[in-house]
Amino acid sequence: MNKGFVIFVIGIIMFMLGIYLSTSWIVVGSIIGISGGLLLGLSSYFMAMKD
């Protein structure tokens, strides 16, 4: 597995976890959701740049 796909999987899990946690813990869920979204954006860079 390449690093772009690994970062994508971690990002999507963090994004979904952030959405779930934001229903009860707003600040923590928002931070995790935003971090997951940033990882999803970063993974698109690595997927586009093939080594």
HUHUBEL-V55506 format. One record per residue. N is the residue number from 1. RES is the residue in one small letter. PHI is phi in degrees with one decimal (none if undefined). NEAR is the number of other ideal C-beta (glycine too) atoms within 10 Angstrom. D_CENTER is the distance of its C-alpha to the mean C-alpha in Angstrom with 1 decimal. Layout:
BEGIN
n,res,phi,near,d_center
N,RES,PHI,NEAR,D_CENTER
N,RES,PHI,NEAR,D_CENTER
END
This chain:
BEGIN
n,res,phi,near,d_center
1,m,none,6,17.2
2,n,-86.8,12,16.1
3,k,-70.3,12,13.4
4,g,-64.9,18,11.6
5,f,-70.5,12,11.3
6,v,-65.1,12,10.4
7,i,-64.9,19,7.4
8,f,-62.9,18,6.5
9,v,-64.8,13,7.4
10,i,-62.9,15,5.7
11,g,-64.3,20,2.0
12,i,-69.5,15,4.5
13,i,-66.7,13,6.3
14,m,-65.4,20,4.9
15,f,-63.9,19,4.9
16,m,-67.5,13,8.2
17,l,-64.7,15,9.4
18,g,-64.0,20,9.2
19,i,-64.4,14,11.2
20,y,-66.9,13,13.5
21,l,-70.7,17,14.2
22,s,-70.3,16,14.9
23,t,-73.7,8,17.9
24,s,-115.9,8,19.7
25,w,-110.7,13,18.2
26,i,-67.1,10,17.3
27,v,-69.3,9,16.5
28,v,-64.5,12,14.4
29,g,-63.7,17,12.4
30,s,-67.0,14,12.0
31,i,-64.1,15,10.9
32,i,-66.5,21,8.2
33,g,-64.8,19,7.1
34,i,-66.6,13,7.6
35,s,-63.4,16,5.9
36,g,-64.4,20,2.4
37,g,-65.8,15,4.5
38,l,-65.9,13,6.0
39,l,-66.5,18,4.2
40,l,-64.1,16,4.7
41,g,-66.9,11,7.9
42,l,-66.9,15,8.7
43,s,-66.7,21,8.6
44,s,-66.5,13,11.0
45,y,-65.7,10,13.2
46,f,-67.9,16,13.7
47,m,-71.5,14,14.3
48,a,-76.4,8,16.8
49,m,-92.3,8,18.5
50,k,-81.3,7,20.3
51,d,-70.5,6,22.0
END
